[in-house]
Amino acid sequence: DCTTELKFMVLLKKDRGSEQNHINVKISDIDVDLYPEDHGVIVKVNEMEISNDNLPYKDPSGSIKIDRKGKGVSLYAPSHGLQEVYFDKYSWKIKVVDWMKGQTCGLCGKADGENRQEYRTPSGRLTKSSASFAHSWVLPSDSCRDASECLMKLESVKLEKQVIVDDRESKCYSVEPVLRCLPGC
């Protein structure tokens, strides 16, 4: 959600050990974690695990519903802008309600059906490659000590080429920050 209200946020994280995806959905003051296990998906709402026997689950306000769907789990929160967030061991899919189309950003783009300008970075710049687009949305870590975080950061990089501008040698730096490993990692 890229509106001023910021009704929801969906974060995707790849586990380093298992190479499997984990999803975190933030809606209002509710934090939902979805991650795979041997026989399905584990669901946690505000750090409390919801067993498969307790699905479907509805939050106290009734605006968020979580239920089994096929081999995975779906979260529904249409009043918050999320039609469905589906997650299973091998895939994930996010659908927004019609009134949110064109008001989203991130890896899913604007969700407006237009695909020529989908590669917008957080700064609003349009990139040409899918790799630089994806890297621009990585949330970097502050240190190498937390193994659960990405051990990378975005920084401007000095380019090897030197140019002369107004009869003076100048150093060139990347226009967009580049994803780099943290020192010591």
Phi and psi in degrees as GROMACS dihedral restraints (atoms count N, CA, C in turn):
[ dihedral_restraints ]
;  ai    aj    ak    al  type     phi  dphi    fc
    3     4     5     6     1  -109.0    20    10
    4     5     6     7     1    21.3    20    10
    6     7     8     9     1   -83.9    20    10
    7     8     9    10     1   171.4    20    10
    9    10    11    12     1   -69.7    20    10
   10    11    12    13     1   -22.9    20    10
   12    13    14    15     1   -77.0    20    10
   13    14    15    16     1   -24.3    20    10
   15    16    17    18     1    44.0    20    10
   16    17    18    19     1    70.7    20    10
   18    19    20    21     1   -73.6    20    10
   19    20    21    22     1   -31.1    20    10
   21    22    23    24     1  -151.5    20    10
   22    23    24    25     1   161.8    20    10
   24    25    26    27     1  -147.0    20    10
   25    26    27    28     1   133.8    20    10
   27    28    29    30     1  -117.9    20    10
   28    29    30    31     1   121.1    20    10
   30    31    32    33     1  -113.7    20    10
   31    32    33    34     1   136.5    20    10
   33    34    35    36     1  -114.0    20    10
   34    35    36    37     1   135.2    20    10
   36    37    38    39     1  -137.8    20    10
   37    38    39    40     1   135.0    20    10
   39    40    41    42     1   -97.0    20    10
   40    41    42    43     1   125.4    20    10
   42    43    44    45     1   -71.2    20    10
   43    44    45    46     1   127.8    20    10
   45    46    47    48     1   -63.5    20    10
   46    47    48    49     1   -38.9    20    10
   48    49    50    51     1   -73.4    20    10
   49    50    51    52     1   -50.1    20    10
   51    52    53    54     1   -94.0    20    10
   52    53    54    55     1   -11.5    20    10
   54    55    56    57     1    60.8    20    10
   55    56    57    58     1    24.4    20    10
   57    58    59    60     1  -107.0    20    10
   58    59    60    61     1   154.6    20    10
   60    61    62    63     1   -81.8    20    10
   61    62    63    64     1   147.4    20    10
   63    64    65    66     1  -124.2    20    10
   64    65    66    67     1   144.5    20    10
   66    67    68    69     1  -121.4    20    10
   67    68    69    70     1   138.5    20    10
   69    70    71    72     1  -122.2    20    10
   70    71    72    73     1   125.8    20    10
   72    73    74    75     1  -114.6    20    10
   73    74    75    76     1   123.3    20    10
   75    76    77    78     1  -109.0    20    10
   76    77    78    79     1   119.9    20    10
   78    79    80    81     1  -133.7    20    10
   79    80    81    82     1   115.2    20    10
   81    82    83    84     1    55.4    20    10
   82    83    84    85     1  -123.5    20    10
   84    85    86    87     1  -101.7    20    10
   85    86    87    88     1    19.2    20    10
   87    88    89    90     1  -108.6    20    10
   88    89    90    91     1   132.8    20    10
   90    91    92    93     1  -119.1    20    10
   91    92    93    94     1   115.1    20    10
   93    94    95    96     1  -113.9    20    10
   94    95    96    97     1   126.3    20    10
   96    97    98    99     1  -110.3    20    10
   97    98    99   100     1   133.6    20    10
   99   100   101   102     1  -126.0    20    10
  100   101   102   103     1   123.6    20    10
  102   103   104   105     1  -148.2    20    10
  103   104   105   106     1   151.4    20    10
  105   106   107   108     1   -76.5    20    10
  106   107   108   109     1   151.8    20    10
  108   109   110   111     1  -136.1    20    10
  109   110   111   112     1   179.6    20    10
  111   112   113   114     1   -51.0    20    10
  112   113   114   115     1   -44.4    20    10
  114   115   116   117     1  -115.9    20    10
  115   116   117   118     1    27.7    20    10
  117   118   119   120     1   152.3    20    10
  118   119   120   121     1  -141.2    20    10
  120   121   122   123     1  -126.8    20    10
  121   122   123   124     1   135.6    20    10
  123   124   125   126     1   -91.5    20    10
  124   125   126   127     1   134.5    20    10
  126   127   128   129     1  -116.7    20    10
  127   128   129   130     1   128.4    20    10
  129   130   131   132     1  -125.7    20    10
  130   131   132   133     1   133.3    20    10
  132   133   134   135     1  -117.0    20    10
  133   134   135   136     1   117.6    20    10
  135   136   137   138     1    49.0    20    10
  136   137   138   139     1    49.3    20    10
  138   139   140   141     1    73.5    20    10
  139   140   141   142     1    -2.7    20    10
  141   142   143   144     1  -100.6    20    10
  142   143   144   145     1   124.9    20    10
  144   145   146   147     1   -72.0    20    10
  145   146   147   148     1   134.8    20    10
  147   148   149   150     1  -105.5    20    10
  148   149   150   151     1   115.8    20    10
  150   151   152   153     1   -71.4    20    10
  151   152   153   154     1   157.3    20    10
  153   154   155   156     1   -59.3    20    10
  154   155   156   157     1   -29.0    20    10
  156   157   158   159     1   -66.9    20    10
  157   158   159   160     1   -23.4    20    10
  159   160   161   162     1   -95.5    20    10
  160   161   162   163     1    11.5    20    10
  162   163   164   165     1   -95.9    20    10
  163   164   165   166     1   139.8    20    10
  165   166   167   168     1   -72.2    20    10
  166   167   168   169     1   147.5    20    10
  168   169   170   171     1  -113.2    20    10
  169   170   171   172     1   137.5    20    10
  171   172   173   174     1  -124.2    20    10
  172   173   174   175     1   136.4    20    10
  174   175   176   177     1   -70.6    20    10
  175   176   177   178     1   163.9    20    10
  177   178   179   180     1   -54.8    20    10
  178   179   180   181     1   -32.4    20    10
  180   181   182   183     1   -78.8    20    10
  181   182   183   184     1   -16.2    20    10
  183   184   185   186     1    81.5    20    10
  184   185   186   187     1     4.4    20    10
  186   187   188   189     1   -91.5    20    10
  187   188   189   190     1    -9.0    20    10
  189   190   191   192     1  -126.7    20    10
  190   191   192   193     1   129.0    20    10
  192   193   194   195     1  -125.5    20    10
  193   194   195   196     1   137.9    20    10
  195   196   197   198     1  -125.2    20    10
  196   197   198   199     1   129.7    20    10
  198   199   200   201     1  -146.9    20    10
  199   200   201   202     1   158.0    20    10
  201   202   203   204     1   -69.1    20    10
  202   203   204   205     1   145.5    20    10
  204   205   206   207     1  -149.1    20    10
  205   206   207   208     1   115.5    20    10
  207   208   209   210     1    58.5    20    10
  208   209   210   211     1  -126.8    20    10
  210   211   212   213     1   -92.7    20    10
  211   212   213   214     1     6.3    20    10
  213   214   215   216     1  -131.2    20    10
  214   215   216   217     1  -152.7    20    10
  216   217   218   219     1  -134.9    20    10
  217   218   219   220     1   142.2    20    10
  219   220   221   222     1  -120.2    20    10
  220   221   222   223     1   140.6    20    10
  222   223   224   225     1  -110.1    20    10
  223   224   225   226     1   131.9    20    10
  225   226   227   228     1  -121.2    20    10
  226   227   228   229     1   128.0    20    10
  228   229   230   231     1  -149.2    20    10
  229   230   231   232     1    61.4    20    10
  231   232   233   234     1   -61.5    20    10
  232   233   234   235     1   -31.7    20    10
  234   235   236   237     1   -70.5    20    10
  235   236   237   238     1   -15.4    20    10
  237   238   239   240     1  -101.3    20    10
  238   239   240   241     1    -0.2    20    10
  240   241   242   243     1   104.9    20    10
  241   242   243   244     1    -8.0    20    10
  243   244   245   246     1  -102.4    20    10
  244   245   246   247     1   112.7    20    10
  246   247   248   249     1   -68.9    20    10
  247   248   249   250     1   -49.5    20    10
  249   250   251   252     1  -162.0    20    10
  250   251   252   253     1   138.5    20    10
  252   253   254   255     1  -118.8    20    10
  253   254   255   256     1   110.2    20    10
  255   256   257   258     1  -101.7    20    10
  256   257   258   259     1   140.4    20    10
  258   259   260   261     1  -146.8    20    10
  259   260   261   262     1   130.1    20    10
  261   262   263   264     1  -136.7    20    10
  262   263   264   265     1  -174.0    20    10
  264   265   266   267     1   -61.4    20    10
  265   266   267   268     1   -26.7    20    10
  267   268   269   270     1  -118.1    20    10
  268   269   270   271     1   -10.3    20    10
  270   271   272   273     1  -151.7    20    10
  271   272   273   274     1   167.2    20    10
  273   274   275   276     1  -150.2    20    10
  274   275   276   277     1   151.9    20    10
  276   277   278   279     1  -150.1    20    10
  277   278   279   280     1   137.5    20    10
  279   280   281   282     1  -121.9    20    10
  280   281   282   283     1   128.7    20    10
  282   283   284   285     1  -123.9    20    10
  283   284   285   286     1   131.4    20    10
  285   286   287   288     1  -101.8    20    10
  286   287   288   289     1   158.5    20    10
  288   289   290   291     1   -70.5    20    10
  289   290   291   292     1   160.6    20    10
  291   292   293   294     1   -55.7    20    10
  292   293   294   295     1   -39.9    20    10
  294   295   296   297     1   -72.0    20    10
  295   296   297   298     1    -7.2    20    10
  297   298   299   300     1   -96.4    20    10
  298   299   300   301     1    -9.0    20    10
  300   301   302   303     1   -61.8    20    10
  301   302   303   304     1   130.9    20    10
  303   304   305   306     1    87.2    20    10
  304   305   306   307     1    -2.7    20    10
  306   307   308   309     1  -117.3    20    10
  307   308   309   310     1    16.4    20    10
  309   310   311   312     1  -111.0    20    10
  310   311   312   313     1   166.9    20    10
  312   313   314   315     1  -152.7    20    10
  313   314   315   316     1   172.0    20    10
  315   316   317   318     1   109.2    20    10
  316   317   318   319     1  -157.3    20    10
  318   319   320   321     1   -63.1    20    10
  319   320   321   322     1   -25.1    20    10
  321   322   323   324     1   -86.4    20    10
  322   323   324   325     1    -0.9    20    10
  324   325   326   327     1    71.0    20    10
  325   326   327   328     1  -154.3    20    10
  327   328   329   330     1   -87.9    20    10
  328   329   330   331     1    -9.1    20    10
  330   331   332   333     1    57.2    20    10
  331   332   333   334     1    37.4    20    10
  333   334   335   336     1  -113.2    20    10
  334   335   336   337     1     7.2    20    10
  336   337   338   339     1    87.2    20    10
  337   338   339   340     1   -16.9    20    10
  339   340   341   342     1   -83.7    20    10
  340   341   342   343     1   135.1    20    10
  342   343   344   345     1  -124.2    20    10
  343   344   345   346     1     4.0    20    10
  345   346   347   348     1   -80.5    20    10
  346   347   348   349     1   -21.1    20    10
  348   349   350   351     1  -120.9    20    10
  349   350   351   352     1    31.6    20    10
  351   352   353   354     1   -74.3    20    10
  352   353   354   355     1   -23.5    20    10
  354   355   356   357     1   -87.3    20    10
  355   356   357   358     1    57.6    20    10
  357   358   359   360     1   -93.1    20    10
  358   359   360   361     1   129.8    20    10
  360   361   362   363     1   -80.6    20    10
  361   362   363   364     1   170.0    20    10
  363   364   365   366     1   -57.4    20    10
  364   365   366   367     1   -26.6    20    10
  366   367   368   369     1   -81.5    20    10
  367   368   369   370     1    -6.2    20    10
  369   370   371   372     1    96.3    20    10
  370   371   372   373     1    -6.9    20    10
  372   373   374   375     1   -71.9    20    10
  373   374   375   376     1   147.8    20    10
  375   376   377   378     1   -94.5    20    10
  376   377   378   379     1   122.3    20    10
  378   379   380   381     1   -97.8    20    10
  379   380   381   382     1   162.1    20    10
  381   382   383   384     1   -97.2    20    10
  382   383   384   385     1   -24.2    20    10
  384   385   386   387     1  -113.7    20    10
  385   386   387   388     1   146.2    20    10
  387   388   389   390     1   -66.4    20    10
  388   389   390   391     1   -32.3    20    10
  390   391   392   393     1   -65.9    20    10
  391   392   393   394     1   -47.8    20    10
  393   394   395   396     1   -67.5    20    10
  394   395   396   397     1   -32.8    20    10
  396   397   398   399     1   -62.5    20    10
  397   398   399   400     1   -50.5    20    10
  399   400   401   402     1   -62.8    20    10
  400   401   402   403     1   -42.4    20    10
  402   403   404   405     1   -63.0    20    10
  403   404   405   406     1   -31.2    20    10
  405   406   407   408     1   -67.2    20    10
  406   407   408   409     1   -21.4    20    10
  408   409   410   411     1   -97.5    20    10
  409   410   411   412     1     1.5    20    10
  411   412   413   414     1   -69.3    20    10
  412   413   414   415     1   133.0    20    10
  414   415   416   417     1   -88.6    20    10
  415   416   417   418     1   112.1    20    10
  417   418   419   420     1   -75.7    20    10
  418   419   420   421     1   163.5    20    10
  420   421   422   423     1   -94.1    20    10
  421   422   423   424     1   158.8    20    10
  423   424   425   426     1   -85.3    20    10
  424   425   426   427     1   -25.8    20    10
  426   427   428   429     1  -152.3    20    10
  427   428   429   430     1   173.0    20    10
  429   430   431   432     1   -87.9    20    10
  430   431   432   433     1    -5.2    20    10
  432   433   434   435     1   -72.9    20    10
  433   434   435   436     1   -31.3    20    10
  435   436   437   438     1   -90.6    20    10
  436   437   438   439     1   101.7    20    10
  438   439   440   441     1   -66.9    20    10
  439   440   441   442     1   -17.0    20    10
  441   442   443   444     1   -82.1    20    10
  442   443   444   445     1   -11.1    20    10
  444   445   446   447     1   -98.6    20    10
  445   446   447   448     1   161.9    20    10
  447   448   449   450     1   -68.1    20    10
  448   449   450   451     1   131.8    20    10
  450   451   452   453     1   -92.9    20    10
  451   452   453   454     1    45.4    20    10
  453   454   455   456     1  -137.7    20    10
  454   455   456   457     1   163.4    20    10
  456   457   458   459     1  -144.8    20    10
  457   458   459   460     1   159.8    20    10
  459   460   461   462     1   -96.4    20    10
  460   461   462   463     1   129.6    20    10
  462   463   464   465     1  -149.9    20    10
  463   464   465   466     1   154.6    20    10
  465   466   467   468     1   -73.8    20    10
  466   467   468   469     1   141.5    20    10
  468   469   470   471     1  -117.9    20    10
  469   470   471   472     1   134.7    20    10
  471   472   473   474     1   -73.6    20    10
  472   473   474   475     1   127.5    20    10
  474   475   476   477     1   -85.0    20    10
  475   476   477   478     1   150.7    20    10
  477   478   479   480     1   -66.7    20    10
  478   479   480   481     1   -30.6    20    10
  480   481   482   483     1   -75.1    20    10
  481   482   483   484     1   131.2    20    10
  483   484   485   486     1  -105.9    20    10
  484   485   486   487     1   142.1    20    10
  486   487   488   489     1  -123.7    20    10
  487   488   489   490     1   161.7    20    10
  489   490   491   492     1  -109.7    20    10
  490   491   492   493     1   120.9    20    10
  492   493   494   495     1  -124.1    20    10
  493   494   495   496     1   126.0    20    10
  495   496   497   498     1    52.4    20    10
  496   497   498   499     1    46.4    20    10
  498   499   500   501     1    61.5    20    10
  499   500   501   502     1    22.7    20    10
  501   502   503   504     1  -128.5    20    10
  502   503   504   505     1   140.7    20    10
  504   505   506   507     1   -69.3    20    10
  505   506   507   508     1   134.7    20    10
  507   508   509   510     1  -127.4    20    10
  508   509   510   511     1   150.7    20    10
  510   511   512   513     1   -96.0    20    10
  511   512   513   514     1   142.1    20    10
  513   514   515   516     1  -102.8    20    10
  514   515   516   517     1   138.4    20    10
  516   517   518   519     1  -124.6    20    10
  517   518   519   520     1   153.9    20    10
  519   520   521   522     1   -61.7    20    10
  520   521   522   523     1   142.4    20    10
  522   523   524   525     1   -72.7    20    10
  523   524   525   526     1   -45.2    20    10
  525   526   527   528     1   -97.7    20    10
  526   527   528   529     1   141.1    20    10
  528   529   530   531     1   -60.0    20    10
  529   530   531   532     1   146.5    20    10
  531   532   533   534     1  -109.6    20    10
  532   533   534   535     1   141.5    20    10
  534   535   536   537     1   -74.7    20    10
  535   536   537   538     1   121.1    20    10
  537   538   539   540     1  -131.5    20    10
  538   539   540   541     1   153.0    20    10
  540   541   542   543     1   -68.8    20    10
  541   542   543   544     1   144.3    20    10
  543   544   545   546     1   -67.7    20    10
  544   545   546   547     1   148.8    20    10
  546   547   548   549     1   -57.9    20    10
  547   548   549   550     1   135.6    20    10
  549   550   551   552     1    85.4    20    10
  550   551   552   553     1     0.4    20    10
